Structure formats: structure tokens, C-alpha cells
Amino acid sequence: MPDNSNQQSKTSKTLVIDANEFLYETIDQANGKATVVKFKLENPSVQVGDVLLILQGTDIQFHGFIGKIEDDYAWAADRQSSELVAGVH
């Protein structure tokens, strides 16, 4: 029987932020919408592979995986359905 004692179970977390409080820099955009964003990471428990969800009330503005974390900043991508306006906000 295999020994699984050294394997860790990775579960993705979802980081939910209100759109009015989300400060970000657009790294990539399509049709005026931010498809890749960079933002200051305030929660040290967030890891690569976690999900970023930006809500405006109950409407989803951005929903994507965090693909990179470096120097207290994270990058996330939503290339399909982003509604965030491109730019620095």
C-alpha cells in the first residue's frame, strides 16, 4: 500500500473584494476591459492558484486565477468575462 503521509491536499481559496475597494493596475486588456491585473496583496495566506473574485453588488466584475505572487503583489487573469475597466484604479 502506498505511503501518502507526505502528500498535501491543496484546496483553492477565493479572495472576494468589493469592486469599489479594489485597487489594481491593468497588465493586459481587451476591448477596454482589464483581462490581467496586478494588485497589492494584503492577505498573506493567499497563494498562486487561488481565485480572485471582484463583485459590484451581486454582479461579478472579474473572476480569475491568481497566477503569480511577487514582492507583495499578485497577478490574476480573467480573459473571458472581465468587466473591470482597463487602466490604473
Secondary structure, 3 states (H helix, E strand, C coil): CCCCCCCCCCCCCEEEEEHHHCCCEEEEEECCEEEEEEEECCCCCCCCCCEEEEEECCEEEEEEEEEEEECCEEEEECCCCCCCECCEC
